[in-house]
Amino acid sequence: MFQVRDNSELTLRKQKDFNRVYKKGKSRGSKYVVVLYRKNNLGYTRTAFVSSKKVGNSVERNRSRRLMKESYYSFKGKVKESYDIVFVARNSINGASMNEVQHSLYGTLKSCGLFK
C-alpha cells in the first residue's frame, strides 16, 4: 500500500479530479446530502465537501460543510479505501441538526456500498 504523508493528500483539490468524479462517478442522494464517488486506485480515499451558493450565505455554507465533515469523520474508519468521494450539501441542510445529517450521510454511504 501507499504511504499517506499528511491530511492534504486525503483531500480532493484539483479540478480534473472533481471533473472525473462528476462525469464518470456514481451518485446517491438523501435529504441533506448528495454523495458522488468513484474508484481511484491510489490505496487511500480522498474526500471533498462542497456547498454551493444555493445553500445560502457564507455562514450557512460553512456550517453545512462543517456538519458534513464532522458526520463523515465520525465513521471514517469504516469507509472503504481507494475512492474519491465528493459530498454536496443540499439547501435543506440549513437548520438540520448534527444527528440528522449524520444519520442521512450514514444511510447514503451505506446505500453506495462504501462501507467495509
Long-range contacts (C-beta under 8 A, 24 or more apart in sequence): 1-43, 1-44, 2-42, 2-43, 2-44, 4-44, 9-44, 9-46, 10-44, 10-45, 10-46, 10-47, 11-46, 11-47, 11-48, 12-46, 12-47, 12-48, 12-84, 12-86, 13-48, 17-46, 17-84, 18-48, 18-86, 20-84, 21-84, 21-85, 21-86, 22-86, 25-84, 25-86, 26-112, 28-108, 28-111, 28-112, 29-90, 29-108, 30-104, 30-105, 30-107, 30-108, 31-90, 31-92, 31-104, 32-89, 32-90, 32-92, 32-93, 32-96, 32-100, 32-101, 32-104, 32-105, 33-68, 33-87, 33-88, 33-89, 33-90, 33-93, 33-101, 33-104, 33-105, 33-108, 34-87, 34-88, 34-90, 35-85, 35-86, 35-87, 35-88, 35-105, 35-108, 35-109, 35-112, 35-114, 36-85, 36-86, 36-88, 37-83, 37-84, 37-85, 37-86, 37-112, 37-114, 38-83, 38-84, 39-82, 39-83, 39-84, 40-82, 40-83, 40-84, 41-82, 42-82, 43-81, 43-82, 44-81, 44-82, 45-79, 45-80, 45-81, 45-82, 45-83, 45-84, 45-85, 46-83, 46-84, 46-85, 47-72, 47-84, 47-85, 47-86, 47-87, 48-85, 48-86, 48-87, 49-87, 49-89, 50-86, 50-87, 50-88, 50-89, 51-88, 51-89, 52-88, 52-89, 54-91, 55-89, 55-90, 55-91, 55-93, 55-94, 56-91, 56-94, 60-94, 61-89, 63-94, 64-89, 64-93, 64-94, 65-89, 67-93, 67-96, 67-98, 67-101, 68-93, 68-101, 68-105, 70-98, 70-102, 71-98, 71-101, 71-102, 71-105, 71-106, 72-105, 74-102, 75-106, 75-109, 78-115, 78-116, 79-109, 79-114, 79-115, 79-116, 80-114, 80-115, 80-116, 83-114, 85-114
